[in-house]
């Protein structure tokens, strides 16, 4: 299950783990104009852990989900090829 909310400066997506045990803590994704953050509560420390991705990193992650193992670089080819 997931929720989507539009706030003043971000779109917030929350992913709820409904799988069989062990269930993981909810993940909150905040999409800002210039970056995306991924947050999850660490129950061992009772602190929220946050990862910040630039839009370039997010683009690379999106591409990587559909590629086989290897090293890649996305290029913006202005020649149209």
N, C-alpha and C positions, 0 to 999 in steps of 0.2 A: 504494500500500500504506500502511496505517497500523496503529499499535498503540495499545492502551488499557491503562493501568495505574492501579490504585487505590493511592495512598500514604496515609500517615497524615493529612495535611491537604489533599490535593488529588487530583483525577483528572488524569492526565497523558496527553495524546494526542500522538503523534508522527506527522507526515505525511512520507512518503518520496516524493520525486519520481522516478517511473519513466518519465517521458516521454522521447522522443528528445532528444539533445543540443541545446542546452546544459541540463544537469541543474542544478537549484537545490539548495542545501543543505537538509537536513531542517528542518522547522518543528516546534517543540514548543509545545503549548498546555497551560497549567496552569490548571485550574479550581478556584479556592479558594472559600471560603464567601462572600467579599465582593468578589471581582474575578476577572478572567481575564487571564493574561499570555500573550503570543505571543512566542516567541524564535526567532532564526535566527542561525547563525554567518555573519559577514561575512568571506569568505575574503581580501578585500583587506587587512583590518586584523587578522585572526585574533581578533576579539572578537565576543562574542555581543551582538546587538542585541535589546532587549526593549521591547515595547509593553504597557502595562497598560490594560485596559478596565474601567470600572465595570460593574456588572450592568445599569445603565440604558443605557450605551453598547452593551453586548452585545445587549440587547433591541432597540434601535434598529437595529443592524446586521442582526440577524435579519430584522426587518420590511423593511428596505431592499432585501434581496436579491430580494424578490418584487414590487417596485414600479417603475413607470416613472420617468423623470427628473422632478425637482421638489423642492419643499421641503415637509417633513412634520413634524408634531409628534404624538406619540402621547399621547392624553389618557385618563386613567382616569375614565370617566363614571359617577358613583355613582347617577345617575337611572335606569340600566338601558337607556338609549338608545345 
